[in-house]
């Protein structure tokens, strides 16, 4: 049975869900409107210097988060934290980071 969660665990969980749903809404909206699918979405990430900079910002953040997750999982043996890595690359840092914080903050038994 799962016990009560701390207020911060709820915050991390809500942010992970929001970080999954909200950006995905905009990605899907763009792909439907443009009719170009995922390749068109990725091309749009590099249309100008501003979007290219933001894309690289998120790539660097995702790599940093991955290294942090791997190093902590190695030490803490909290293997469920590895779930945040595919969430980061398949959904985004806005989901992967709060998901990892949610998984990391669970009570250790």
Helices and strands as residue ranges (DSSP letters): H 7-34, H 37-44, H 49-76, G 79-82, H 83-90, H 93-104
